[in-house]
Amino acid sequence: MWLLLLLVALIGMALWWFRDQQTLPVRAAFVFITGCDSGFGRLLALRLDQRGFRVLASCLTPTGAEDLQRVASSRLQVTLLDVTDPQSVQQASKWVETQVGEAGLFGLVNNAAVAGIIGPTLWLTRDDFQQVVNVNTLGPIGVTLALLPLLQKARGRVVNVTSVLGRMVANSGGYCVSKFGLEAFSDSLRRDVAPFGVRVSIVEPGFFRTPMTNEKTLETALQARWAQLAPATRALYGEAFLAKYLHVQKYVMNLLCDSDLTKVTKCMEHALTSRHPRTRYSPGWDAKLLWLPASYLPASLADSVLSWVLPKPAQAIC
């Protein structure tokens, strides 16, 4: 009996692997990627360029655009895009339409993102949340809606880069909120565009070492916010709280952050080129072994673990 079950499981795994390895002949197809100044976006743009794709890369800054264009082939085209600016999105959409013509757009990778201030909720303002949501949630929504007609024309692919923190809240601030929102948009979009031949995949990376997760940047932002807090709030937490919080943040980043960004870009490539793209990809050992399993724990247990890791305010009620 057990031998039969094992045999069925092995056959099932073999069939899944064979199906997962089938690819489409999509060389020279047009792919538009946001957030190509650095990190995942830049690496993916160069990788797809090497594979013969017609990469349409968007950067936030002229410096990022010039640097990318300098190391890429003549096939790769770059434009400036601020995903939070509707006029910029509309201009980029028209530029993409001019580039792709009747071929349509085969791939859209919504990669642009910011971390914002990561710290206790009582330290934050509405604007702190709004700024992150504008980039990480409303930005991809706006870009996707603008390019959907071109994606439908090519029966293309949408790849939304969220995070494991869109499944499991491990820190306070707008980042987790924004990624949960993008997960919801991706799920509804996937069902709505399927009848038109457009496929939607979500890439949920664990912790990777990118400019967005730079420890010094995160530390400076939180220190600046501490200095802006009202004296009563600082008294509530105590002077030692900030140092302890930054120590835990630094320790976690050093422990979990992976420097191999290709683990993420390979998932993006698979979502674009596979005949049967997966609904979700979770690159990173911490995503698979820590955050995703933890997301299924009872909330009370997850809260207890995270509360144990983080420092307590000086005037906390224990």
QUICORCOR-V646902 format. One record per residue. N is the residue number from 1. RES is the residue in three letters. PHI is phi as a letter, one per 30 degrees, with the letter a starting at -180 (* if undefined). Layout:
N,RES,PHI + N,RES,PHI
This chain:
1,MET,* + 2,TRP,d + 3,LEU,d + 4,LEU,d + 5,LEU,d + 6,LEU,d + 7,LEU,d + 8,VAL,d + 9,ALA,d + 10,LEU,d + 11,ILE,d + 12,GLY,d + 13,MET,d + 14,ALA,d + 15,LEU,d + 16,TRP,d + 17,TRP,d + 18,PHE,d + 19,ARG,d + 20,ASP,d + 21,GLN,d + 22,GLN,d + 23,THR,b + 24,LEU,c + 25,PRO,d + 26,VAL,c + 27,ARG,e + 28,ALA,i + 29,ALA,d + 30,PHE,d + 31,VAL,b + 32,PHE,c + 33,ILE,b + 34,THR,c + 35,GLY,i + 36,CYS,c + 37,ASP,d + 38,SER,a + 39,GLY,i + 40,PHE,e + 41,GLY,d + 42,ARG,d + 43,LEU,d + 44,LEU,d + 45,ALA,e + 46,LEU,d + 47,ARG,d + 48,LEU,d + 49,ASP,d + 50,GLN,d + 51,ARG,d + 52,GLY,j + 53,PHE,d + 54,ARG,c + 55,VAL,d + 56,LEU,c + 57,ALA,c + 58,SER,c + 59,CYS,b + 60,LEU,d + 61,THR,c + 62,PRO,e + 63,THR,d + 64,GLY,d + 65,ALA,d + 66,GLU,d + 67,ASP,d + 68,LEU,d + 69,GLN,d + 70,ARG,d + 71,VAL,c + 72,ALA,c + 73,SER,d + 74,SER,d + 75,ARG,d + 76,LEU,d + 77,GLN,c + 78,VAL,b + 79,THR,b + 80,LEU,c + 81,LEU,a + 82,ASP,c + 83,VAL,d + 84,THR,d + 85,ASP,c + 86,PRO,e + 87,GLN,d + 88,SER,d + 89,VAL,d + 90,GLN,d + 91,GLN,d + 92,ALA,d + 93,SER,d + 94,LYS,d + 95,TRP,d + 96,VAL,d + 97,GLU,e + 98,THR,d + 99,GLN,d + 100,VAL,d + 101,GLY,h + 102,GLU,d + 103,ALA,d + 104,GLY,i + 105,LEU,c + 106,PHE,d + 107,GLY,b + 108,LEU,b + 109,VAL,c + 110,ASN,d + 111,ASN,c + 112,ALA,e + 113,ALA,a + 114,VAL,b + 115,ALA,c + 116,GLY,i + 117,ILE,d + 118,ILE,c + 119,GLY,a + 120,PRO,e + 121,THR,e + 122,LEU,d + 123,TRP,c + 124,LEU,c + 125,THR,c + 126,ARG,d + 127,ASP,d + 128,ASP,d + 129,PHE,d + 130,GLN,d + 131,GLN,d + 132,VAL,d + 133,VAL,d + 134,ASN,e + 135,VAL,d + 136,ASN,d + 137,THR,c + 138,LEU,d + 139,GLY,e + 140,PRO,e + 141,ILE,d + 142,GLY,d + 143,VAL,d + 144,THR,d + 145,LEU,d + 146,ALA,d + 147,LEU,c + 148,LEU,e + 149,PRO,e + 150,LEU,d + 151,LEU,d + 152,GLN,d + 153,LYS,d + 154,ALA,c + 155,ARG,h + 156,GLY,c + 157,ARG,b + 158,VAL,c + 159,VAL,b + 160,ASN,c + 161,VAL,d + 162,THR,c + 163,SER,a + 164,VAL,d + 165,LEU,d + 166,GLY,c + 167,ARG,c + 168,MET,b + 169,VAL,d + 170,ALA,c + 171,ASN,b + 172,SER,d + 173,GLY,j + 174,GLY,d + 175,TYR,d + 176,CYS,d + 177,VAL,e + 178,SER,d + 179,LYS,d + 180,PHE,d + 181,GLY,d + 182,LEU,d + 183,GLU,d + 184,ALA,d + 185,PHE,d + 186,SER,d + 187,ASP,d + 188,SER,d + 189,LEU,d + 190,ARG,e + 191,ARG,d + 192,ASP,d + 193,VAL,c + 194,ALA,e + 195,PRO,d + 196,PHE,c + 197,GLY,i + 198,VAL,c + 199,ARG,c + 200,VAL,b + 201,SER,b + 202,ILE,c + 203,VAL,c + 204,GLU,c + 205,PRO,d + 206,GLY,d + 207,PHE,d + 208,PHE,b + 209,ARG,d + 210,THR,b + 211,PRO,e + 212,MET,d + 213,THR,c + 214,ASN,e + 215,GLU,d + 216,LYS,d + 217,THR,d + 218,LEU,d + 219,GLU,d + 220,THR,d + 221,ALA,d + 222,LEU,d + 223,GLN,d + 224,ALA,d + 225,ARG,d + 226,TRP,e + 227,ALA,d + 228,GLN,d + 229,LEU,d + 230,ALA,d + 231,PRO,e + 232,ALA,d + 233,THR,d + 234,ARG,d + 235,ALA,d + 236,LEU,d + 237,TYR,c + 238,GLY,i + 239,GLU,d + 240,ALA,d + 241,PHE,d + 242,LEU,e + 243,ALA,d + 244,LYS,d + 245,TYR,d + 246,LEU,d + 247,HIS,d + 248,VAL,d + 249,GLN,e + 250,LYS,d + 251,TYR,d + 252,VAL,d + 253,MET,d + 254,ASN,d + 255,LEU,d + 256,LEU,c + 257,CYS,d + 258,ASP,c + 259,SER,d + 260,ASP,d + 261,LEU,d + 262,THR,d + 263,LYS,d + 264,VAL,d + 265,THR,d + 266,LYS,d + 267,CYS,d + 268,MET,d + 269,GLU,e + 270,HIS,d + 271,ALA,d + 272,LEU,d + 273,THR,c + 274,SER,d + 275,ARG,d + 276,HIS,b + 277,PRO,d + 278,ARG,d + 279,THR,d + 280,ARG,b + 281,TYR,b + 282,SER,b + 283,PRO,d + 284,GLY,j + 285,TRP,d + 286,ASP,d + 287,ALA,d + 288,LYS,d + 289,LEU,c + 290,LEU,c + 291,TRP,d + 292,LEU,d + 293,PRO,e + 294,ALA,d + 295,SER,d + 296,TYR,c + 297,LEU,d + 298,PRO,e + 299,ALA,e + 300,SER,d + 301,LEU,d + 302,ALA,d + 303,ASP,d + 304,SER,d + 305,VAL,d + 306,LEU,d + 307,SER,d + 308,TRP,d + 309,VAL,d + 310,LEU,d + 311,PRO,d + 312,LYS,c + 313,PRO,d + 314,ALA,d + 315,GLN,c + 316,ALA,d + 317,ILE,c + 318,CYS,d
